[in-house]
């Protein structure tokens, strides 16, 4: 039986994540690009800016009413935080309010009327959903590292996180300034970071989050300290992760060997491992790495689109 083709539009397609989405969708057998919207490059060939983009495809500049009036079956909003609401409001009021929206920003990650799009943990709620909030990049790595251990914890999990500077976006700032980052590690937002609240909400446990930016371009490494109610062996810890993720195609378990951030660039999976434990005090440590632009954003968005549209979850995604 043939699978119907869905049309998909991307708003905010000029950014790093937007470029990754264009590349992934261009090779998807059941998706066709209806539009790619970017004000700064409107009228220009997408292929000039994005390797692997379809020939002849051009950026357009679409306002929220234009997006709502478009024929797209699916809309991905890859916009800065705070900008998604006007597009969602226009689509909600349009003749096709039931089309699928995947929001890559943080705008709906705390909204119970939206589905939280982390497939490895919430797959069944994503299937057929029309409003999906894509998790944050740090948050994806941290919650996948913490979740198998939550019921054994006795206190907040502490997440020491280091990201490549692509996570700061293309707009110039200290966090993507090569002169500031050279031979350096830049701490920022050490209390109250939005990903701290996001992870705590979706794993149901308090989290202390300590983010840093490093001089490499892409990839994230999180080292998670897990205070335990009772001592645990490494084998017992490993069994928890195997039960949770042993059958997950986009999670790679590395055992006691720490996953390295240089190995995760351009890969679609999350690596989790580096397990170690202590008895007094009872504590465990897990390390996770993720490509912030792929599994931390674009790959996960495509997983969510596939689940929402009834396609195979990995359609258009090559397991790295």
N, C-alpha and C positions, 0 to 999 in steps of 0.2 A: 504494500500500500504506500502510495507516495505521501511524503510529508509536506504540508503546505508551507510556502515561503512567507515569512513575516518581514515587514518593512520596519526599519529602526532609524531613529534620528538621535544625534548626539549634540547636546548644547554645551558649549565650552570645549570644543574639540581641539583648540589650539594648544592647550596645556599638555604637560607630560603624560598625564593619565589619558587625556583625550586621544593623543597620538597612539598610545598602546591599544585603546579601544578600536580605533580605525583599523589598525593592523589585524587584530583578532577577528573583527567582524568581516573584514574583506575576504577572509579564508573560510568563513562559516557557510556550510552548504545550504542552510535554511533561513539565512538572514540576508536582506539586501538593504543597503544604506539609502534612506530616503533623503537625508540632509545631514550636513555637518556645519554647525553654526559657530562662528567666531567673528566678533566685531572687528578685531584688529587686523584680520587677514581676509575680510570679505572680498570675494571675486577672484582670489588667487587659487591656483591649482593646489589641492591638498598634497599631491605627490611631491611638490617642491619642499614641503615642510615635514612630511611623514613618509619614510621609506615603507614601501609595501602598500601604499594607498592605491585604490583603483584609478586607472588612467582616466582623465577627463573629469573626475570629481572635483568640484570647487567648493570652497568655503562660502557660506552665506551668512547674512546678518539677520537673524530672526528674533523679533521681540516675542514676549510671552503669548500675545494673541495669535501671532503667526504660527508658533509651535502648536498651539491648541487647534488651529484650523488645518494643520498639515495632515496628510494621509497616513502618517506613521502609526504602526500598531504598537510600537514600543518606543519610549523616550528615555534616554539616559541623560541625567543632569549632572554634568561634571564641572560644577561651578564652585566658586569660593563659598565658604560658610555664610549663610544669611541671604543668599540670592535665589534659592530654589522656590520659595513660597509663592512668588508671583506667577511662576510657570505652572505650579501645581494648581493654584486657584483658577487659572484660565482653563486648564484641562478639565478640572472638576466641573466647571460651568459650561463646557463644550457639548457638542452633540455626541461625543464619544468619551464620556468620563471613565469608562471601564478599561481603557487601554492601559498597558503596563507602564509604570514609571519606576525606574531605579535611580535613586538619588545617591550620589557618591559623597556628598558633603555630610556634615554632622547634623543638618537641620532637623531630621526626623528620627534620629537614633534614640531619642527619649520619648517618642510619641507612641503610645500603646495602640493607636489605630493603624500604625504601619508595622509591617513584618520586618524583623531584624534579620538581615540577609547573611548569616554565617552558616553555610550549608552543612558543614561537618557536625554542627550542634543542633540546627533548627531546620533541617532539610524538609521535613513533612509540612511545616507551616509555610514554607516558601512555595511549594508546588501550587500552581494556579493563582498565586497572589497577584494583585495589581498595584500595590503600593509597597515597595521594598526599599528599606534604608540600608545601603551598603556600609559595612563596618569600617572603622578606621584601620590604617595599616599597623600602627603600634598595637592597637586594640586587638586585632586579629591574632597577632603573634602572642601577645600576653595572655589572652583568655584561653587560647588553645594549650598554652603551657601550664596554666593554672587549673583549668577545669577538672582534669582527672584526679586532682588532689584535694579538692575543696572540702570534702567531708572528713578529711584527716587533719585539717588545719586548726591551729590554736593561736589565732592572731592574724593581723593583716599580712598579706603577701607583699613583698617589696620587689619592684621591677626596676632594674637598672637598664636603661635602653639607650642604644646608640643608632642613629640613622644617618644615611648618606644625605647629602644636601639637596638632592632632587625632591626630598620630602618637604622642603620649604617652598617649593614652587619656583616659577621663573621670575616673579617680581623681585627686584633687588632688595636684599635685606642683609643684616649681619649673618643670618643663618645660611646664606648661600654666597657669601662674599669670599672669594678665594684668598684674599689677603688676610682676612680674619681667621679663616679656617686652616691655613697652611701650618703644618706641624702643630696642630692644636685640636682640642676637644672642647666644644662650646656647650656648657650647660644652660638650660633655659626652662622657664615655667615649672619650677621644681615643686610647687604646690598648686593645687587647683586646676591642673591641666585637664582639658575636656576628656582625654582618653582615660585618665584616672577614674573619672566618674562613669565613663562608658563601660570599662572593664568591670568595675565593681557592680554596676547594675546588671550586667548580663552573665556574670558568673555567680552573683548573689553573695559576694564576700568582699570585705574591705580590702583596698589595694593602696599602696604607696608607690607613686610613679615618678621616676627620676629620668627625664629625657635629656639627651645630648645630641649634638650634630658633629659629624666627623668630616674629614676632607674628601672621602670617597663619594662617588655620585649616587649610586643606588644600592639598596639593601639595608636591612635592619637586623641588629642583634639585640636580643633581650635576655638578661640573666635574672632569673626569678628566685628569690629566697623565700622558702616556704616553711614557716614555723609549724611544727607538728605537735599534736596532742600527745602522741606516743611515738617512741622510736620505731623506725622502719628500715628494713634492709633495702639495698639497691634492687635486688630481685623482686621484692614486693612492689617497689616503686615502678619498675619496668612493667610488671604485670598490669598495673593500672593503665599505663599508656597504651599497652598492647590491646587491652580490652576496649579502650575508647577509640583507638585510631588504627588498629591493625589492618582493617579492611578499607581504609580511606586512601584512594589513589593519589590525592594531593597532599598527603602528610607522610613524611619520611622520618622514621625513628632511627636515630644513630646510636642508641644505647649509651654507654659511658663515654663514648667519644664525643667531644664537643663539636657541634656544627659550626662551620666557619662562614662568616658573612661573604667572603670573596667567592664562595662556591654557590651562593644563592642568586647572584645577579643573573637576570634573564631567565630565571626558572619559575615555573608555575606552582611549585609546591612550598610547603612549610617544612623545615627540618627541626626536629625536637630531640634533644638528648643531653649529653654532658652530665648525666645524673650523678649526684653524689649525696651522701647523707652523713649526719653526725648524731651521736646518741645523747650528748649532754652539752648544750641543750639539744633536744630533739629537733632536727632541722633537715630539710632537703633542699637541693638546688636543681633547677632545670634551666636549660638554655634553648631558645628558639631563634631561628633566622628566617627571614622572609624578604622577598623582593617587594619593596613598598609600592612600586608602580604596577606590578602584576598581581600576585595573590593578595597583596595588600590593597588593591584597588581594581584594576581592569579585569584580571582573571576572575576574581570573585564576582564582579558585576556580571560577567558573561555566564558564570555558573548560575547566577540568580535569574538572568534572562532565560536561560535554557530550562530551568525548573518551572518558571512562571508560564512558559509557552508550551511545555510538554515535550521538549526535545530531550535527548540524552544530555545529562548534566555536563559531560566533558566535550560535547560537540564544539568544534572549533578551537579546542584547547589541547595542545600537545603536552603531555606530562613530561616536564623537564627532569 
